[in-house]
Amino acid sequence: MSSSPGPLGRRNFLRTTGIAAFAILGTGALAACTSAVNEQKSAGGDNATPVRGGTLKVGVPTDLVPANILTNTGTVPVVVGLVYETLVRYPNDKLEPGPSLAKSWTLAPDGLSLALELRDDVKFHSGRPFTAKDVEFSLRTYADPKWSAQLKSTAAAITEYDITAPHRIVLKFAHPVGNIFDLLDTAPILDSETIDQLATGDKFIGTGPFELVKRTPNTQLVFEKNTRYWVPERPYLDRVEVSIIPDSQALVNSLKSGQIAFASGLNYRDNENFAKSDGFTTVSYDGAELQIYVGVNVAEPALADVKVRQAIAYAIDRERIIAEVFRNAGYPVNLPWPKSSPAFDATRNTSLSRDIAKAEQVLSQTTKPPKLTLSYETSLPYYEATAQIVQANLAEIGIEVTLDPIEPATFVKRLIGGDFPGLWVTTHSWAQFTPSTLTVSAYPFNARKNASHYESPAYLAAADAAWKVIQGTGPEAIKAYQNVSDRLLEGLFLIEIGVHHNQVATSRKVHGVSWTKRRETVLTDAFLA
């Protein structure tokens, strides 16, 4: 496939290609030609005229962990969305890459190489020009296991980089890679000259619309507009100040009192209340779905028998969790795929609906486990609320559960290392991308090494077959995803609960908020009015 928008204005480009209007809002290649604020559902909800200048004050519940910069966890999406950019940008509603730092591309018919034409007017925050060498460096860095990047296996499938021309790069692959554009939409372009300081948290140098100018650990992140930004007349804001506010009620109070104008990480009831309040609104990051699930350490003897896992799956009240915890901002699922995914299958998706009698009957065929530990992360209120409902559900079938709250940084380490003693509750992403990305990349699902210690030759073969197709959304791929779904239901090392949309609450004076499919907040077109 290829994309070649050339010098067309943004409106003409969108009209010509049929890409949805909000596909490249923020860091899209042609976003500067006209404001996209009025073309996207975002904060403000009106046709306000863009205003230049001002400081947007943001509140988030967790601090940035520099070592996790490529993991898409914690506050990383805020920093990446403001400071860094990627080669392509998916629109929020489909898996069709649009231009960003790459202007156009051509995928070879055999799927074994991809040529990308790069922009020649981009500079890093340091003033250094962006070239093909930076693409190679960034993708090689992303593939380095020390960074624990979730799509590192896809990056590692790149066997050769041709950077003969300064603004053109040809990637060659070991085999067809059906999710290659997921990688190019995800991997941030990094600065080779300051990579060591990135690891220590001392410098974050990208090509994005904002520069990180101050970081006070566990307290504040301060960003200022990038005066060298390649999109003319952007960003509108002069400054973004992000405060770390771990307590959910304090975050609510800060927004109500006007100390901040943008809050991320609130519980869904608070978001619901802000949506009904004068002066505030709630923004749903549609197309950037998350899935809440129960993870299972199958190496724990009490959980090794799949019948125990089946009983747990039948016992969970998914409808109640979606209704009460997420205020119906989502829907129950038995498999990881959102409705927009080419892997979504309505029939397979209802095979584990709540059935207490069936849960008890399945459990009677095996050894009932002793008391189990259910770990959850303390950063977001909905994790604890979900864990409490799961605890009550399992008590209904005679399984006793002890809740184990864990602070965010430790939780992520345990997830990456597969270090949970029994069960855990958290969310996963990536299912909104090409489905193969989930099973060859995400910590909970990776068929080669996952947080559950689940090993299955059949699952590995299904995951690899789905990954190595040329077109990740074509008929061949969809058939392969059905096999992946069957293997997931067979193993049940992860028990899905439901899909939900990430939400933020804002003052109505905030307009033009955008986001990526990875939930990264993009403020290129944001303004205060």
Protein Blocks (a to p, Z undefined) as FASTA:
>chain_A
ZZdekjadfklmmmmnopafklmgojamklmmpccklmpccehjiacdcdeedjdddddf
bdcdfklmmnopajllmmmmmmpccfbdcdfkbccdcdfkbmbdcddfklpaccddddfk
bccfkopacdfklmmmmmmmmmpmklopaklmmmmmpmbdcfkbfkbccdddfbdcfklm
mmmmmmccddfklmmmmmnopaccdfbfbdcfbdcehkbccddddfkbfbghiafbfbdc
ddddfblklmmmmmmnomaccdehiafklmmmmmmpghiacdddehiaccddddddfkbm
klmpmklmmmmmmmpcfklmmmmmnnopacddfbfbdfklmkbcfklmmmmgccfklmmm
mmmmmccdddddddddfkbmklmmmmmmmmmmmmmnopacddddddfklmmmmmmnopaf
kbccdddehklmcfklmmmmpmklomkbcfkopacfklmmmmmmmmmpmblkbmklmmmm
mmmmmmmmmnomaccfbdcdddddddfkbghiacdfkopacfklgccZZ
